[in-house]
Amino acid sequence: MSSERAASVLIVGAGPVGLTLALDLARRGIEVAIIERRGKGDAPDPKCNHVSSRSMEVFRRLGVASKLRNAGLPEDYPHAVAYRTAFTGRECGRIHIPCRRDRFTDRTGVDSNWPTPELPHRVNQLMLEPILFDYVAATPRVKIYNRVELESFSQDEGQVTAVGRDRDTGEVHTYSARYLIGCDGARSTVRRGLGIKLEGDGEFMRVQATFIRAPQLIAQQQHERAWMTYSLNPKLSGNVIAIDGRELWMIFNFLRPDQFDFDAVDRDGSIRAILGVSRDFSYEVISKQDWIGRRLIADRFRNRRIFLAGDAAHLWAPYAGYGMNAGIADAMNLSWLLAANLNGWAPAAILDAYEAERWPITEQVSHLAMSQAEEETRRRSSVPANILEEGPEGEQARAEAGRVACETNTKQFAAAGLNFGYFYDGSPLIAYDGGAHPTYTLGSFTSSTVPGCRVPHFWFDDGRSLYDALGPEYTLLRFDPSVDVGRIVAAAQERGFPLTVLDVVSKEAAALYSTKLVLARPDQHVAWRGDDLPSDSFSLIDRLRGALAGKAGEGEYLRRMG
């Protein structure tokens, strides 16, 4: 028996990326269907452990940030990163990141003074995904179909048609939508069905990963708890991530270059060495999560009405914790573009911006993560041979190894540049003015209003966050109320272009903004800036809504696509 189900957007995959995309589309008035091969309530793999500041800003706009921040480790459990001779051994160094109770009061953390209303949060996907799922399931305009396997799909000029089979009953359902988004992970059925290839760097590391239950482990430590604890050992390198702060742990054993077969490596012996526990210590293996580090990017993120996002589009080693978070950035870029077209204020050409913007920045992010992985691999291979010795020489070796480890890795655990420094260059939807974008690095950034950059955050004098005050779509920030913005407001109204004018009263903003007007996109990137309106407001509006796409501004995208 077959039945047909219709929506404006069909999402394949109900992981964090697909769920975030669905939430934002629904917030913009779009009907969404999600098909997911897992059952409702099935636990995800414990893969993602870090929600970036930018992602927390997204969840703040979607109304779920507070609930997510209250999930994960106990409120007094430090989110720090520790370097020890073993989990239960001597501590050599520590990167201080406060517990969630003190997240916004302790200003001594390495990321505590970032310019955002939402600092990063450490919470595993085991806790994060169910919160998002329940929130989406209760959201009007979204329907989730669990235990459905995508079997095939096709597209024409007007819609996408997908066929899914119920994994329990065998019943076949047909799904029709204007657009389909593949958020179905590294082994994406959508990507393979489109014939899109992953390109990049092959294998550069192997990690034996084990999810365990060990309630006695937490009491074995000699030092204050930490979210992540690295083992500094000349013979074996690994780390331990606290999942619930009580009994659940992820153990990562970084295999040597001569170790290829995961099963040939003594898993139990490696775990005990990383933990620093004896043979009589008891623990339970819940699952094996072994992975191979690669840097792979899809050669295309789109085929007409079908798009890729998240791991379906890009894969790299989880350094700087930006795998899931890059997917959420994909989702938030794509959601407003889809909604602009589906809600009728932008032509289909606006969708060209997704690949034009996300492909180049994803390529850059992948190289930043790869560089950090290579740097950390070199550090692990140079742990002093006498780090375990007693006496002054051993103490000095531990102190130096801890210093190097913290110096090497602070930029990945407090990746300010990765969060706030990325910009879109060569977009058909941005009115560039010749301003130079700041250098994009992993660990640091410079706030900028150069078109394409993230809109610099500030606090209003009345205590409001800029990001809470922005309108749902485009927002014109006016720093001088004497500037007449009537022409662009009238042009926006005539084009049906959603525009909010926001007058700014903020002493903090004066140091961040050099022009009297800044136009913020729905995804908090600068679309245009100036002291006066352009002479032709209609041309500016038409550029921003994609009506001029193909005439100018494609830049990198057109060069790459030939």
C-alpha positions in Angstrom: 0.0 0.0 0.0 1.3 3.5 -0.9 0.3 6.9 0.5 1.4 10.4 -0.4 2.7 13.0 2.0 3.3 16.6 1.0 5.3 19.6 2.4 7.2 22.6 1.0 10.5 21.2 2.2 11.5 17.6 2.8 14.5 17.0 5.1 16.2 13.6 5.1 17.7 13.0 8.5 16.6 14.1 12.0 20.0 14.7 13.5 21.0 18.1 15.0 21.5 19.7 11.5 18.1 18.5 10.1 16.2 19.4 13.3 17.7 22.9 13.4 16.9 23.4 9.7 13.3 22.3 10.3 12.9 24.6 13.3 14.1 27.7 11.5 12.0 26.9 8.4 8.9 26.5 10.5 9.7 29.8 12.3 9.6 31.4 8.9 6.3 29.9 8.0 7.4 26.9 5.9 5.7 23.5 6.0 8.4 20.8 6.6 8.5 17.0 6.6 11.4 15.0 8.0 12.1 11.4 7.3 14.4 9.6 9.7 15.5 5.9 9.6 15.8 5.7 13.4 12.9 5.2 15.7 11.5 7.9 18.0 13.6 7.9 21.1 16.4 5.9 19.7 19.6 7.2 21.1 22.1 8.8 18.7 25.7 8.0 18.7 27.6 9.9 21.3 29.6 11.9 18.6 29.3 15.6 19.2 30.4 17.1 22.5 30.5 20.8 21.9 28.0 23.4 20.8 29.8 26.5 19.5 28.9 30.0 20.4 27.5 30.7 17.0 25.3 27.6 17.3 24.1 28.7 20.8 23.2 32.1 19.2 21.1 30.1 16.7 19.4 28.1 19.5 18.7 31.4 21.4 16.8 32.7 18.4 14.9 29.4 18.1 14.0 29.5 21.8 15.8 26.4 22.9 19.2 27.7 24.2 18.3 27.8 27.9 17.1 24.2 27.9 20.2 23.0 26.1 22.5 24.9 28.4 20.9 23.2 31.4 21.6 19.8 29.9 24.8 17.8 29.9 27.3 17.9 32.8 26.2 18.8 36.3 26.1 22.6 36.8 29.3 22.6 38.9 31.3 20.3 36.6 34.2 22.3 35.0 34.2 22.5 31.2 38.0 22.7 31.4 40.5 20.7 29.4 43.1 18.9 31.5 46.5 17.4 30.5 47.7 14.6 32.7 50.0 11.6 32.6 46.8 9.5 32.7 43.2 10.3 33.6 44.0 9.3 37.2 47.6 10.6 37.0 49.4 13.9 37.7 48.1 17.0 36.1 50.5 18.9 33.8 48.4 21.7 32.6 44.8 23.0 32.3 42.8 25.2 30.0 40.2 26.9 32.2 36.6 26.9 30.9 34.0 27.5 33.7 31.2 25.2 34.6 27.7 26.1 33.3 26.7 27.5 36.7 29.5 30.1 36.4 29.5 30.5 32.6 28.4 34.1 32.6 30.0 35.3 35.9 33.5 33.8 35.8 35.4 36.0 33.5 38.7 34.2 33.8 37.9 31.5 31.3 39.7 31.4 27.9 36.5 32.3 26.1 34.6 34.1 28.9 34.9 37.6 27.3 33.7 36.8 23.8 31.3 39.3 22.2 28.2 37.3 22.3 25.0 36.7 24.4 25.7 33.0 24.2 29.0 31.4 25.1 29.9 27.9 23.9 28.4 24.9 25.8 29.7 21.4 26.3 26.9 18.9 25.9 27.0 15.5 24.2 24.7 14.7 21.3 23.0 12.1 23.5 21.5 14.9 25.5 21.3 17.6 22.9 19.4 15.7 20.1 16.4 14.5 22.2 15.8 18.1 23.4 15.9 19.3 19.8 13.7 16.4 18.7 11.0 17.0 21.3 11.0 20.8 20.5 10.6 20.1 16.8 8.0 17.4 17.3 5.9 20.0 19.2 6.4 22.7 16.5 3.5 23.5 14.2 4.3 23.1 10.5 6.8 20.2 11.1 6.0 16.5 10.7 8.5 13.9 11.6 8.3 10.4 10.1 10.4 7.9 12.0 11.6 4.5 10.9 11.4 5.5 7.3 14.2 4.5 4.9 14.7 6.7 1.8 14.7 4.4 -1.2 14.7 6.8 -4.2 14.0 10.3 -5.3 13.6 12.3 -8.5 13.0 16.0 -9.4 11.5 18.0 -12.2 11.0 21.7 -12.8 8.3 22.0 -10.1 9.0 19.6 -7.3 11.0 16.7 -5.8 9.4 13.3 -5.3 10.9 10.8 -2.8 9.9 7.3 -2.0 10.4 6.0 1.6 9.7 2.6 3.0 8.5 2.0 6.6 11.1 -0.2 8.2 8.6 -1.9 10.4 5.6 -2.5 8.1 7.2 -2.4 4.7 4.6 0.2 3.6 5.8 2.5 0.9 5.1 6.3 1.1 5.6 9.0 -1.5 6.8 12.4 -0.3 6.4 15.5 -2.5 8.1 18.8 -1.8 9.4 21.9 -3.5 12.8 21.2 -2.2 14.7 18.3 -0.6 17.6 18.7 1.8 20.0 15.8 2.5 21.0 16.0 6.2 21.6 12.3 6.3 25.2 12.2 7.5 28.5 10.9 6.2 27.0 8.0 4.3 24.4 10.2 2.8 21.9 8.4 0.6 21.0 11.7 -1.0 24.5 12.6 -1.9 25.1 9.1 -3.4 21.8 9.3 -5.3 22.9 12.6 -6.9 26.3 11.2 -7.9 28.1 13.9 -5.9 31.6 13.0 -4.9 33.6 13.8 -1.8 37.0 15.2 -2.6 40.0 16.2 -0.4 42.6 14.5 1.7 42.6 10.8 2.4 43.2 9.1 5.7 45.6 10.9 8.1 44.7 9.4 11.4 42.9 6.5 13.1 41.2 6.7 16.5 39.9 3.8 18.5 36.9 5.3 20.3 35.0 3.5 23.0 31.9 4.6 24.9 31.9 3.2 28.4 30.1 3.2 31.7 32.3 3.5 34.7 30.7 5.0 37.8 33.7 4.5 40.0 36.1 6.3 37.7 35.3 9.9 38.7 36.5 9.3 42.3 39.9 7.9 41.1 41.1 11.3 40.0 43.9 13.2 41.9 42.8 16.6 40.5 39.7 18.7 39.9 37.3 17.3 37.3 37.5 18.4 33.6 35.2 18.0 30.6 38.1 16.6 28.5 41.3 15.0 29.9 44.3 14.2 27.7 46.8 11.5 28.5 50.4 12.7 28.0 52.3 9.5 27.6 55.3 8.8 25.4 54.0 5.3 24.4 50.2 5.9 24.1 48.1 9.0 23.4 44.5 9.4 24.2 41.8 11.4 25.9 38.7 11.0 28.0 35.5 13.0 27.6 33.0 13.2 30.5 29.5 12.7 29.0 27.2 13.0 32.0 29.7 13.8 34.8 28.8 10.7 36.7 29.3 7.4 34.9 29.4 7.8 31.1 32.7 8.4 29.3 34.2 8.5 25.8 37.7 7.1 25.5 39.8 8.0 22.5 43.0 6.1 21.7 45.0 7.8 18.9 46.6 5.0 17.0 50.2 5.1 15.9 51.0 5.3 12.2 51.8 1.6 12.1 48.5 0.6 13.6 45.8 0.0 10.9 43.5 -2.6 12.2 41.2 -1.3 15.0 40.5 -4.8 16.3 44.2 -5.8 16.4 44.9 -3.0 18.9 44.4 -4.1 22.5 41.3 -2.0 23.3 41.1 -3.0 26.9 44.8 -2.4 27.6 44.7 0.9 25.8 41.7 2.1 27.8 43.3 1.1 31.1 46.6 2.8 30.2 44.8 6.1 29.2 42.7 5.9 32.4 45.7 4.9 34.6 43.8 2.0 36.2 44.7 -1.5 37.1 43.4 -4.8 35.7 40.9 -5.1 38.5 39.1 -1.9 37.7 35.7 -2.6 36.3 33.9 -0.8 33.4 31.3 -1.7 30.8 31.7 -1.1 27.0 28.5 0.4 25.7 29.6 0.8 22.1 32.6 1.2 19.8 32.8 4.4 17.8 36.1 4.0 16.0 36.7 6.6 13.3 39.2 7.5 10.5 40.3 11.1 10.2 39.9 12.6 6.7 39.3 16.0 5.1 36.5 15.6 2.5 34.2 18.1 0.9 31.4 17.4 -1.6 32.3 18.7 -5.0 28.8 20.3 -5.1 26.3 21.2 -2.4 23.3 21.3 -4.7 21.6 19.7 -7.7 18.7 21.9 -8.8 16.0 21.4 -6.1 18.1 19.2 -3.9 20.7 20.4 -1.4 23.3 18.9 1.0 24.1 20.1 4.5 26.2 18.9 7.4 28.2 15.7 7.2 26.4 14.9 4.0 28.4 17.8 2.5 31.7 17.8 4.4 33.7 15.6 6.7 36.9 16.3 8.8 38.5 15.2 12.0 36.6 16.7 15.0 39.3 19.2 15.9 38.0 22.6 17.2 34.7 20.8 17.7 33.2 22.2 14.5 31.7 19.3 12.6 28.1 19.5 13.8 28.5 23.3 14.2 29.5 23.7 10.6 26.4 21.8 9.7 24.2 24.1 11.8 25.8 27.0 10.0 24.8 25.3 6.7 21.3 25.0 8.0 20.9 28.6 9.0 22.3 29.8 5.7 20.0 27.6 3.7 16.8 28.1 5.8 16.4 31.8 5.2 17.2 31.4 1.5 14.6 28.7 1.0 12.0 30.6 3.0 12.7 33.8 1.0 11.8 32.0 -2.2 8.9 29.9 -0.8 7.4 33.0 0.9 7.5 34.8 -2.4 9.8 37.8 -1.8 12.8 36.4 -3.6 13.2 34.5 -6.9 14.6 31.0 -7.1 18.0 32.6 -8.1 18.5 33.5 -4.4 19.3 29.8 -3.8 22.5 30.1 -5.9 24.0 31.9 -2.8 24.0 28.7 -0.7 26.8 27.0 -2.6 28.5 30.3 -3.5 28.7 31.2 0.2 29.0 27.9 2.1 31.4 25.9 -0.2 34.4 28.3 0.0 34.0 28.9 3.8 33.6 25.1 4.4 36.8 24.5 2.4 38.6 27.1 4.6 37.2 25.6 7.9 38.3 22.1 6.8 41.9 23.3 6.3 41.9 25.0 9.7 40.7 21.8 11.4 43.2 19.8 9.4 46.1 22.1 10.4 45.1 21.8 14.1 45.0 18.0 13.8 48.5 18.0 12.2 49.8 20.3 14.9 48.3 18.2 17.7 49.7 15.0 16.1 53.2 16.5 16.2 52.8 17.5 19.8 51.6 14.0 20.8 54.7 12.5 19.2 57.1 14.7 21.2 55.9 13.9 24.7 59.1 13.8 26.9 60.3 10.3 27.7 60.9 11.2 31.4 57.4 12.6 32.0 56.5 9.8 34.4 59.7 10.1 36.5 59.8 11.2 40.1 62.0 14.1 41.2 62.8 17.6 39.7 63.5 16.4 36.2 60.1 14.6 36.0 58.4 17.7 37.4 60.0 19.9 34.9 59.1 17.6 32.0 55.5 17.5 33.1 55.3 21.3 33.4 56.9 21.8 30.0 54.6 19.2 28.3 51.6 20.8 29.9 52.7 24.3 28.8 53.1 23.1 25.2 49.9 21.2 25.2 47.9 24.2 26.5 49.6 26.6 24.1 49.0 24.3 21.1 45.3 23.6 21.9 43.8 26.8 23.5 43.0 28.0 20.0 40.9 24.9 19.3 39.0 24.9 22.6 38.5 28.6 22.5 38.2 29.1 18.7 37.1 32.7 18.5 38.1 33.0 14.9 36.2 29.9 13.9 33.1 31.2 15.7 33.1 34.9 14.7 35.7 35.5 12.1 34.4 33.7 9.0 32.9 35.9 6.2 31.3 35.4 2.8 33.3 36.7 -0.1 32.0 36.6 -3.7 28.3 36.2 -2.8 25.7 37.3 -5.3 23.6 38.7 -2.4 26.1 41.0 -0.8 26.9 44.6 -1.8 30.6 44.8 -1.4 32.3 48.2 -1.1 36.0 47.3 -1.5 36.7 47.0 2.2 39.2 44.3 3.1 38.0 41.4 5.2 40.1 40.7 8.3 42.4 37.6 8.2 40.5 34.5 9.0 42.2 32.2 11.6 41.2 29.5 14.0 41.9 31.2 17.4 41.4 35.0 16.9 39.3 37.4 15.0 38.7 41.1 14.4 35.2 42.5 14.5 34.3 44.1 11.2 31.4 45.6 9.3 33.0 44.9 5.9 30.1 43.3 3.9 30.1 39.6 4.3 31.3 39.6 7.9 29.3 38.7 11.0 27.4 41.7 12.3 29.4 42.7 15.4 27.5 42.1 18.6 26.9 44.7 21.2 24.7 45.5 24.1 22.2 48.3 24.0 22.3 50.8 26.8 19.1 49.3 28.1 20.8 45.9 28.5 19.3 44.2 25.4 21.5 42.0 23.1 21.7 43.2 19.5 20.8 39.7 18.4 17.6 39.8 20.4 16.6 43.1 18.9 17.1 42.2 15.3 14.1 41.6 13.1 13.2 38.2 11.8 14.6 38.9 8.3 16.6 41.9 7.1 17.3 44.7 9.7 18.7 48.1 8.9 20.7 49.3 11.9 20.6 53.1 12.1 23.2 54.7 14.4 22.2 58.3 13.5 18.4 58.9 13.7 18.8 62.0 11.5 19.6 59.8 8.5 16.4 59.5 6.3 15.8 55.9 5.4 12.4 56.5 3.8 13.6 55.6 0.3 14.8 52.1 1.1 11.7 51.4 3.3 9.5 52.4 0.4 11.5 50.3 -2.0 11.3 47.3 0.3 7.6 47.6 0.7 7.1 47.8 -3.1 9.3 44.7 -3.6 7.6 42.8 -0.7 11.0 42.6 0.9 10.9 42.1 4.7 12.9 45.0 6.3 13.0 46.2 9.9 14.6 49.5 10.8 16.3 49.5 14.2 17.6 52.7 15.8 20.6 52.0 18.0 21.3 53.5 21.3 24.5 52.0 22.5 27.8 53.4 23.8 29.4 50.0 23.1 28.4 50.1 19.4 30.4 53.3 18.7 33.7 51.5 18.8 32.5 48.7 16.5 30.6 50.5 13.7 32.1 53.2 11.5 29.1 54.0 9.3 25.8 55.4 10.1 23.9 52.6 8.5 24.5 48.8 8.4 22.1 46.3 6.8 22.1 42.9 8.6 20.9 39.8 6.8 18.7 37.2 8.5 21.8 35.1 9.3 23.5 38.1 11.0 26.0 38.8 8.3 26.5 42.3 6.9 24.8 42.8 3.5 25.6 46.5 3.0 26.8 49.5 4.9 27.1 53.3 4.3 26.6 56.7 5.7 23.8 57.5 3.3 21.4 55.4 1.3 22.5 54.5 -2.2 21.0 56.6 -5.0 19.0 53.6 -6.3 17.5 51.7 -3.3 15.6 49.4 -5.7 18.9 48.1 -7.1 20.2 47.4 -3.6 17.0 45.6 -2.6 17.1 43.6 -5.8 20.7 42.5 -5.2 19.9 41.4 -1.6 16.9 39.3 -2.7 18.7 37.6 -5.5 17.0 39.4 -8.4 20.4 40.5 -9.8 22.1 37.1 -9.3 24.1 36.2 -12.4 24.9 39.9 -13.2 27.6 40.6 -10.7 29.1 39.4 -7.5 29.4 35.7 -8.0 33.1 35.9 -7.5 34.7 32.7 -6.2 31.6 30.6 -7.0 31.7 31.3 -10.7 35.5 31.0 -10.8 35.3 27.6 -9.1 32.4 26.3 -11.2 34.1 27.5 -14.4 
